[in-house]
Amino acid sequence: MDIPQPAYVIGHITVKDPEKWAAYRQQVPATLAPWGAELLLRGRRFAVFSGEHGHTDTVVIRFPDAAAAAAWYRSPAYQALVPLRREAAEVDLIAFDAV
C-alpha cells in the first residue's frame, strides 16, 4: 500500500500594497483548512547566500499530498482570492512533491 507523501507549496512574494496584502493573508487560512494544509513558514528574506532571488518574502505550506495541494489551488474559495493577491503582490507559487 502506498503511503501518501506530503506536498509543499512555496510562494515567493514581493508585496506591492501592504493593506491589500494583509487582507489577503487574513483570508488564506480558511481556504487551507478543508485540505488539511499547514502553514509552516511566513518569512522575510534576510540574505541570499547563493544565486539571485528577487522576492522579499516567502511562504511554505504543507499539504497531505499533491492532490490536496492542487485541489486547494483550484478551489473556488482560493480562486476568489486570486484577484486580491494580484493587486497586493507579485507572487510565484510553486508546488513540490516530497521525495
QUINORMO-V795283 format. One record per residue. N is the residue number from 0. SS is DSSP state (2 for helix, 1 for strand, 0 for the rest). NEAR is the number of other ideal C-beta (glycine too) atoms within 12 Angstrom. Layout:
N&SS&NEAR / N&SS&NEAR
This chain:
0&0&3 / 1&0&5 / 2&0&8 / 3&0&16 / 4&0&18 / 5&0&26 / 6&1&30 / 7&1&30 / 8&1&36 / 9&1&27 / 10&1&33 / 11&1&25 / 12&1&33 / 13&1&22 / 14&1&27 / 15&0&20 / 16&0&17 / 17&2&17 / 18&2&15 / 19&2&20 / 20&2&29 / 21&2&16 / 22&2&19 / 23&2&31 / 24&2&27 / 25&2&15 / 26&2&21 / 27&2&35 / 28&2&21 / 29&2&19 / 30&2&30 / 31&2&29 / 32&2&19 / 33&0&17 / 34&0&31 / 35&0&19 / 36&0&32 / 37&1&22 / 38&1&25 / 39&1&18 / 40&1&18 / 41&1&21 / 42&1&18 / 43&1&15 / 44&0&18 / 45&0&10 / 46&0&10 / 47&0&13 / 48&0&8 / 49&0&6 / 50&0&7 / 51&0&9 / 52&0&18 / 53&0&14 / 54&0&24 / 55&0&24 / 56&1&28 / 57&1&30 / 58&1&34 / 59&1&26 / 60&1&34 / 61&1&28 / 62&1&34 / 63&0&25 / 64&0&24 / 65&2&23 / 66&2&19 / 67&2&29 / 68&2&34 / 69&2&20 / 70&2&25 / 71&2&36 / 72&2&30 / 73&2&17 / 74&0&22 / 75&2&13 / 76&2&20 / 77&2&30 / 78&2&16 / 79&2&16 / 80&2&29 / 81&2&22 / 82&2&13 / 83&2&25 / 84&2&31 / 85&2&18 / 86&2&19 / 87&2&27 / 88&1&32 / 89&1&20 / 90&1&30 / 91&1&19 / 92&1&27 / 93&1&20 / 94&1&27 / 95&1&20 / 96&1&20 / 97&0&16 / 98&0&8
